[in-house]
Amino acid sequence: MEPRPDIETLRAVAHEAADAARAATLRHFRRPMAVESKRADFDPVTIADREAEAAMRAVLSRRRPEDAVLGEEEAATKGTSGLTWVLDPIDGTRGFVSGTPTWGVLVGLRDADAMLLGLIDQPWTGERFEGGGGVARMVRAGAETPLRASGTERLEDATILTTFPEVGTAAEGAAFRRVAERCRLVRYGLDCYAYALLAAGHVDLVVEAGLQPYDIAAPIAVVEAAGGIVTSWSGGPALDGGTAVAAATPALHRAALELLRG
């Protein structure tokens, strides 16, 4: 395995990739475009998804050809460095095609065990949420704001988010509702932006199911850097997708897990 580069070099590459995807997505957002579906139940994909991932992969091919890449729209590529870039060019394509500014570009970097860096970029609002390597911040228009998860410990005081009201399977939906019924406020439909809001301290819980690795990798890095916790519903790692519960505090996380487990 090759020596790992310093974290600032890797951070610069992550930002360059996100910049490339930002430009690609903004060329198409809120403009007429063809929308295809990957499945019969409407899983949309657009030219913006494909161009954004291609733009990020071009950056990585030039700057970090020795690293592996896992993305949503193109086949995974192997590397020799022990590092893997995990990319979602548009997390929330349903929101993208609806014109809502709640989708995001996700850039994550992991090794075999954990996330090293993550970016949640919202090109339309110009917000970039970053976590990892001792950094937890949101940058917009050159102004930097530290990220810090809230101190909420009780479900009764919590705001909880998920993307789809159905959540996943019928059993997963029922488990989510056990938690949501105890929370102060429930909101839906924000995709990766929900994790950004948790890291910023505006919401307290995000509970999801049916995730792919590229959906959750970057959000894990951002939430954990801000002091939050992200695991699967069983309490194990969420890096490989499936279920995820992100919480602002250990107490809130324990309370949510107890109800999710039934």
Buried (B, 14 or more C-beta within 10 A) or exposed (E): EEEEBEBEEBBEBBBBBBBBBBEBBBEBBEEEEEBEEEEEEEEBBBBBBBBBBBBBBEBBEEBBEEBBBBBBBBEEBEBEBBBBBBBBBBBBBBBBBEEBBBBBBBBBBBEEEEBBBBBBBBBBEEBBBBBBBEBBBBBEEEEEEEBBBBEBBBBEBBBBBBBBEBBBEEEBBEBBBBBBEBBEEBBBBBBBBBBBBBBBBEBBBBBBBBBBBBBBBBBBBBBBBBBBBBBBBEBEBBBEBBBBBBBBBEBBBEBBBEBBEE
